[in-house]
Every structure is written in structure tokens, then in C-alpha cells.
């Protein structure tokens, strides 16, 4: 999902599902991605998506995995 200048991506990593957010980029369901950097936010509410995330990792970039 995209909103407020960010792309929000639900990923599967470390045996579970997690959310990351980074600068707007094109990602479609089923894509394998990698990311750079990150700062964890807890109880974050996205006004653009009208959704609260228990935890979400804000990253400096989301890229197709090589």
C-alpha cells in the first residue's frame, strides 16, 4: 500500500510476517525485496492508511532482491 509518501510492505522474514515502510516504490504482491537501514516504530498510526501498526520498520529504501 502507498500513502503519505511511503510504501508499506508486509514481508515474511525470520519465520513470521512483519511490516516495513520506505520511500514510495513499486512493489507487487509476491515480489521478493530487500531493504536498507531501518528504525523500528511501535504503536505507529498511519493517517494516510487510517491504520495502526503494533510495530513497523521504517527503512531508507526498498529494492527488488538480487
C-alpha positions in Angstrom: 0.0 0.0 0.0 1.2 3.5 -0.7 0.3 6.6 1.3 1.8 9.8 2.7 4.9 9.4 0.5 5.7 5.9 1.8 5.2 2.4 0.5 4.1 -0.1 3.2 5.0 -3.7 2.6 4.1 -6.8 4.6 7.1 -9.2 4.4 7.8 -12.7 5.6 11.1 -12.8 7.5 12.5 -14.7 10.4 9.6 -17.1 10.5 6.9 -14.6 10.6 5.1 -11.7 9.0 6.3 -8.1 9.6 5.7 -4.6 8.1 8.3 -2.3 6.6 7.8 1.2 5.2 10.1 3.2 2.9 10.1 5.8 0.2 7.4 5.3 -2.4 8.4 2.5 -4.8 6.6 0.0 -7.0 6.2 -3.4 -5.2 3.6 -6.0 -6.1 2.3 -9.0 -4.2 4.7 -11.9 -4.4 7.8 -9.8 -5.1 11.0 -10.7 -3.1 12.5 -7.5 -1.7 15.5 -6.3 0.3 15.8 -3.1 2.3 18.4 -0.8 3.6 18.7 0.8 7.0 15.8 0.9 9.4 14.3 2.3 12.6 11.6 0.4 14.5 8.5 2.2 15.5 6.0 0.8 17.9 2.2 1.6 18.0 2.6 3.7 14.9 -0.6 5.1 13.3 -0.6 5.9 9.6 -3.1 8.7 8.9 -2.7 8.1 5.2 -3.8 4.5 5.5 -6.0 5.0 8.6 -4.3 2.0 10.2 -2.3 1.3 13.4 0.8 -0.9 13.3 1.9 -2.6 16.5 5.4 -2.4 15.1 6.8 -1.3 11.8 10.4 -0.9 10.5 10.9 2.4 8.6 13.7 1.8 6.1 15.7 4.1 3.8 15.0 2.1 0.7 13.1 -1.0 -0.6 14.6 -2.8 -3.6 14.0 -6.0 -5.7 16.1 -8.8 -4.2 19.0 -9.9 -6.3 
